[in-house]
């Protein structure tokens, strides 16, 4: 047994390659129960679930793009008991070599009423690999195929709830009467569908991974797309990070994207650099992925056993496809103590009195979020006005950033073209103010 913390742990292990093994998967704890409802947080087009792992409550991304459960980013205060440890190598998107990891078997993962008592977990040892900074809340891992494979899984993005239906004919008929079905194929624990792309007035079928762990609308691989060429109007951008490193590429738009009768005009498409996918074994015929920016526009039901995905329009269906026109990538850097002057008559809680201060005021100290600029896109409005990587964000449009969430900051940066953004930053202890207008380049 391994108790995993951020501190170093000593053990003796053997190295072997990661392969998928059959697992029973998640099941209802009560045979007579018809469904289980699981709330989730939806941040930057990603689904974050609270999962109990061997008695410890952790946050996991729900990701149809992975066939195994992956654990990383354990804080100092967290302890997770892990069983039957072996050393492995993990490969994933990104241009670097495989990363060292561990495999742990016979673990219990559970939600209220829905659990798996014999679950394999793959552990990333590199503590620099985590999603917490880019999401804004602690995220400890990723869960995929095992969650989906035994039952009907409804993801209601509008209500931020997942409904797990006990898999039977009655449940399938109910779903079929309320949703539009579409065929999917399950390959190595991942779902694929055929969508239709329109570019240069040509309609092109495309086999895409249905990827709830991808924040973008559509990804197309430059070396796999065949007859589909990159649009003329694109820009270079940071697309994210995979198990094997950073993923860079280009962003642009295509004329139309459709799944059966559901169509979207001028959706955003990302084209990862070929180096990010060169080490990945792709399912035959796959040319890319459809991600959260599309999926959030529906209520989606996955039926892995019968090879179906069911879709129904949600509130976000007709929303425009916006992107971060500022050029700023912002990360959550943790928490910092902030001193605030408060009206003493309003509260005495956490008050610290300073010599010579008026007795009608006091100071309180609170832990507040700290945000920094992790990347500035070349020639973007933010870059041209002088904002630099490493700057600490103080305020955005005159609102203190320590009163905002990362999602709120990103929403402002993805506002409509022409919007003025006023930014105050701190650089080497000096506060500086900048202003720019959002400008679309595609």
N, C-alpha and C positions, 0 to 999 in steps of 0.2 A: 504493500500500500504506500502511496505517495501523498504527502500533504503538500499541495502546491501553493506557494506564495511567491511574491516578487523576489524575495531573497533566494540566493543560490541553494540548490539541493544536490547532495552527493548520492550517486547510485552507480551500479554496474549493469550495463545493458548490452544487447547485441543489435547490430544494424541490419535492417532488412527493408525491402521495398514496400510501399503502401499499396495494398490491394483491397478491393471491396469484398466483404464477407457477408453472407446472409444473416440477417437478424430478424427476430420476430417483429420488432417495431412497436409503435405505441398502440395501446388498446384501452378500451373502457374498463375502469376498475369495477363497475357494476354491470353485469350482463344485461340487465333489463333497462339500462339507461339509453334513451334515444339520441341525446345530443349533449354536447358540452360547449359552453361559450367561454372564450378566452379573450380578454381585452388586450389591446396592444397600443404602443406608442408609434406614431407615424412621423418620422423625422427625415427630411431630405429624400423623400420617396423610398424610405427603407422602413421595414416592419421590425420593431423591437419588442420581444416577448420576455416576460419574467419566467425563468425556468428553474426548478429546484433540482440541483445536481448533488446526489448523495447527501441531502440535508441542507445544502447551501443554496440560497436564492441568488441567481445571477441573471444578467441580461444577455440575451442572444438575438442575433439577426435571424429572421426566417428567410431562408435562401433556397429557392428551388434549383439554383445553379450549382449546388454541391450535393454529392451523394453521401458524404460522411459528416459527422458532427465534429467541429473544430473548437478548441478552447485556447484562449490567449488572454493577455491583459488582466492578470489577477492583482488587485490592489493589496497593499501591505496588510490591511485589516481583514482581508478575506482568507479563509482557509477552505480548501476543497479536497476531500479525501478521494483519491483515485486508485483504482485497483489494477493489478496485473500489468505492470509497466514494461514496455519494450521500446527500443530506439528505432526510428525510421527516418526516411527522407521524404519531404513534402514538396510537391511541385504545384505551381499555379500560375495565373497570369502575371506577367512582368518579365523583364528582360534578364534577370539575374539567374544564378544557379539555384538548384533546389535548396531548401532550408532544412536544418536539422529539427527533428521533432520527436514526439513520443506517441505510442499507442497504448491506451488503457482500455481494458475490457471488463465486462460484468458490472457496469455502473447502472444506477437507477436515476432516470430523468423523469420528472413528473410535473404535470399541471393538475389543478383540482379536478379529480375524476378521470384523468387521462394520463397514462404513464407507460414507461418501458423499463423493465427491471433487468434487462440484459443488453445494455447499450455500449457500443464501442465509442470512444472519444479519442480524437487525434489532437495532440497538444503542440502548439508552436512555442518554441523556447525563446525565440528572439523577442524580448520585451519591447523593442522599438516597433514591432508590427502590431498595430492596433487601430481600431476605427473610432475610438472614443474622441480623439481630438477633432476629427472631421464631422462627427455626429453631434457632439456637445453634451453627451451623457455617457456614463460608463457602459461599455459594451465588452462583454467577456468572451463571446464566442459566436459561432454560426451553427445553425441546425437546418437540415435539409430533408433528404429522402425519407429517413425513418419516420418523420412526423407525418408525411403525406401518404405513405404507401398502402395503409390498411383501410382507410375510411374516406368518405367524402369530406373535403375541406373547403368551406366557404370563407372567403376573405371579403369582408364588407369594409371597403376603404372609407366610405362616408361615415359609418358608425364606429369605425376603429375597433371592430370586433371580428374574431374568427369563430365560426360555428363548425364543430366537428360532428358530423352525422354518423350514427352507427350504421355501417354499410349494409343496406338491404334493398330489396326491390321497391318497397314503399317509399323510402327516402329518395331513391333515384327518380322515380316517377314524379315526385313532388318538385324536385329540382328541374327536371325536364320540362315541366309545365310552366315554369316561371322564367327560364333562361334560354338563350340560344346556344345549341351545342356546336362544338367544333372538335374535329379529330386531333388527337395528339399521339405521339409515340414516346414511349419511355425507354431511353437508351442509357445504360449505366446509371440508372437512378435519376435521370434528368428528363424533363418533359420538352418535346419539340413540336412545333406546329409549322404549317405552311402558310405564309402571309404573301400578300401581293404588293410589290413596290412599283411605283410609277416614276420614271425619269426619262427625260427627252421624249415624252409622249409614248413611251414604251412600257408595257406592263410586264413585270418580271416576277415569277414565283421565287420565293426565298424560304429555305428551311432555317428556322430560327429557334434558338433555345429560349424557353419562357423563363425569365430570370428575375425573380422578385428581389434578388440581391444586387441588381444593377439599377442605379439611380436615373440613368438616361432613358430616352424613349426607345431608340434603336441603335444598336451597334452593327456595323458591317465590316468584315475583315478584308483588308485591302488585297490580300493574296488568295482569297477564297471566293470573291464575289463574281468572278467570271466575266460575264457580259456587262456587269454593272460598274460604271466608272465613277470616280470621285467627282462631285460637282465642281464647277469652275470657281464658285465663291465659297471658300472655306478659310478657316484660320487655325493655327497651331494652338493646342491647349493641353493642359494636364487633365487626364480623364479619371484618374483614381489610382488605387494601389492594390496589387494582387499579392498572393503569397510569395512571389519571386521578385517583387520590386515594383517601382513606379510604372504607371501606364500612361504614355503620352500618345498623341495622335492629332487628328484634325476634326473639326466640327463644321457641319454645313446643313443644308436642307434638301429634301427631295420633294417632288411634286405631290405625291400621295402615298399613304400607307394604309393597307386594308386587311382586315381579318373577316372573311366572308362579307357580310353586308355592312360591317362597321368600318367606316373610312375616316381618315384624318388628312387634311390638306396642310402642306408645308410643315411637316414634323421635323424636328431636329434629329440629325443622325451623326453619330460619332464613328470615326474611322481609326481604330487603334493602329499604332505603328506595328509593322510586321515583326519586329523584335520582341514585342510583348506576347506574341502568340506562337513563336517558333517552336517552343518546347512542349506545347500542349497537343495531346492526341484528341483530335476532333471527331465527333460523330460524323459518319459518312454523309456528305452533302450539306453539312452545316455551313452557313455563310455569315452568321452573326447571332444577335440576341435581341429580344424585345424585353424592355425593362419597366421599372416602376413608373416612369412618366407616362407610359401608355396604360399600364395595368391599373393605376389609381383612378382612371376614368370609368372603371367598371366595378360591379360586384362580380367576383370571380369564384367559380367552384371547380376544384380539381378532383377528378375521378381517375386516379392512376390505374386502378384495377381494370377498368373498362376502356382506357385510352380516350378519355374525353375531358375537355375543358368547357365550362358553361359560362356565358357572358351575359351581363345585363347592364345597360347604361346607368352610370352614377351621376352625381351632381357635377363632377368635374369634366364630364364628357366633352363639352364644347369649349372648354377653356383654351386660350392660345398657348402655343409652345414658346415660352420665354426662356432666355438663358442669361447667364451672368455677363452683362455687357460691360461691367466695370473693369474686369480683368483682375480683380482681387480674389485670392483664395484665402479664406479665414479659418483658423483653427482655434479650438478651445484649449488654452494653455493650462487650465487648472483653476484653482481658487486663490484669491488674495484677500488680505484684511483691508477693509475700506473704513476710514474714519468719517463719520457723518455727524454734523451738528444738528441737533434736534431741539424742538420746543420742550423744555423741561416740564411745562404744565401738561403736556400731552402724555408723557410717559416717563417713568424713572427706571425702566428696565435697561440693564446693561450700561447705565450712566457712569461716566468717568469724569470727575470734576477737575478742572485745571485751575491752578492758582491765578487769581486775578480775573477769572471769567465771570460774567454776570450770572447770578444764580438762577435767572429765568431760562438759561440754556444749559445743555449738557452735550456730551459726545457719546455716541455709541459706536462700537466696532462690530462689523458684520463681515462674514465671508461672502465675497461676491465673485462671479466668474471673470476670468481674465482671457482676452482674445488677442491673437496676434495675426499678422499677415504672413502666411506661409508661402505664398507665391504671388508674383505680379506678372501677368501676361504681357509679353513684349508689345509695345506700340498701342497698348490699351489706354483708355482714358485715365485710369489710375496711374499707370506708368508715366504717361506724358506730363501729368501734373506734379510728379515727384515722390509719390509714395513708394516705399521700398520694402523688400522682404525683411521680416524681423521687426517691423514697426509694431508697437502695441496700440491697439485701438482704445481711444479714450471716449469718443462720442461719435455718433452717426446721426446726421441731420438734427443736431443739438440734443439728442437723447443720449444720456450716459450709457455706454455699452455694458457696464456692469449691471444694468437693469434690464438687459435684453437676453434672449436666448440666441444660440447660434442660428436656429431656424429663422428667427425674426430678422437677424442681420442679413442672412442670405436672401430672404424675401425682398428686402429693400434693394439689394444689389441686382435682383432679377426683375426689377420694376420695368415700366414701359419706357420706350425710347424717348429721350429728351428730358427725362427727370433729372433735376439737379441733386447731386449728392455732396453734402458737406461732411468732411471727415476731420476729426482731430486725433492725432496720434502722439505717442511718446517715443522718442528716439534718443538713446543714450542719456536718458534723464531730462531731455528737453522736449517740451510740448510744441507741436507744430500743427497748423491748420491748412487744409487743402480743400479745393472744390472742383468738381468736374460734372459733366453731363453724360448720361448714358447714351451711347451711340451704337446702333446695330451695324455690323459689317457683313451680315449674310442675309 
